[in-house]
Amino acid sequence: MPKVIRKTAFALTASLALLTTACTGQSSSGANDDASKDTTINFWHAWSAPSETKAVKDLIAGFEKAHPNIHVNVVANMTDDKMNQALRTGGDKAPDVISSFTTNNVGKFCSSDALIDLNPFFKESGVDPDTTFPKAMNEYTQYDGNRCTVPLLGDAYGLYYNKTAFEKAGITNPPKTWSEFEADAKKLTIPAGDGYKQLGFMPDYHGWETTTEHYFAQFSPTYFDTSGKSGLAKDPAFKAGFTLQKKLVDELGGFQKLEKYRSKLGDEWGPKHPFHTGQVAMQLDGEWRLGMALDAKPKFDIGVAPLPVPDDQADQYGKGYITGTIAGIAATSKKQNAAWELVKYMTTDTDAVVGFSNAIHNVPSTLEALKSPKLKYDPRFKTFLDIAANPNSTTTPASINGGQYLVTIQQFGYDYESGKVTDLDAGLAGAAKQIDTDIAQAK
């Protein structure tokens, strides 16, 4: 389910402002409703496509069958703005449980007390999040010790490649290291006039999913040090990531030539996506791309593999960037115990998670579900299951001002790849200072 679950640094909205004024409701320790009595709770989510909303209804039907006394009023197609407004004001029609696609807002959700800390509920239920969820998903659902959200399906990023083009170029296997990737990208590139008949890879940061955080995950960077300061100028992983991308840009034709070519290509969500059409031979993308590419009926065989890793981290090949949908309980809810029963079912019941994953075509969000024999998928999809389960896979950490630090990093990436900024060290230092200033102002 591509569009709606996709996460980028630019998922920031006016919702951030609303979250900062969210009132503090009951804490989890203050929940006093009787979940064994007949009750109705409200669940708001953002899925909107008919197949997706049907999948949610089926998920809820399973919950209501297991908990016949708890009735769930489902409200679909809710944006973060609408959810945040309701979380701020509360009331009988406001959500007791929400599901958001914006993991970048977890820091806001937690620090503003818009959603309750779920740690006491997990403890009381005897569920250990550390052994229940994949490492990266476990990380992006909490902030500063406050686990105010829980994973509800996920996204894993890997490498799609045109197997037919690989064969023509004499490439027998997908690249495992960045040096192999660099060589393959050049070998797969076929110039034509001032453009390309086929581009090995579109490295530009505007190139659909080739964002800084997706690249950098393969370098396992430390975004913030133990004191909460930006690690952008301190961790050599960032410099290595920016250097790699800029080298790809320069070697594959230069920024201006690549951008001119990119401007003539199809959009990310349509059938004319350049990977579908064969105009780009390799593509960094999420698990949803497989279904979309197959639906486009390409004239080549599609290969799927993990993204390459730095040459000095070859033993970690198989890792990737992880993100996903989150669920939480409203601090203003007066039915938090009943709400927890729904959250626990949706996010920790193996059969429920597997069934929802099969219907939505996203990565399951528990370790047990990832290895369930009931999962139904194209064999190539297993690559993403393995990436999600890989303990070396990483995510971007929650921050008090949401994903603003990612926006700053991405903007610096635009400036560096285009040549606007030429001093990488000085640029990283400046961006790090901006990130620290923004965070300090948000506290």
Secondary structure by P-SEA (a helix, b strand, c coil): cccccccccccccaaaaaaaacccccccccccccccccbbbbbbbccccaaaaaaaaaaaaaaaaacccccccccccccaaaaaaaaaccccccccbbbbccccaaaaaaaacccccaaaaaaaacccccccccaaaaaaaccccccccccccbbbbbbbbcaaaaaaaccccccccaaaaaaaaaaacccccccccccccccccccccccccccccccccccccccccccccccaaaaaaaaaaaaaaaaaccaaaaaaaaaacccccccccccccccccccccccaaaaaaaaacccbbbbbbccccccccccccccccccbbbbbbbcccccaaaaaaaaaaacccaaaaaaaaaaaccccccccccccccccccccaaaaaaaaacccbbbbbbccccaaaaaaaaaaaaaaaacccccaaaaaaaaaaaaaaaaaaac
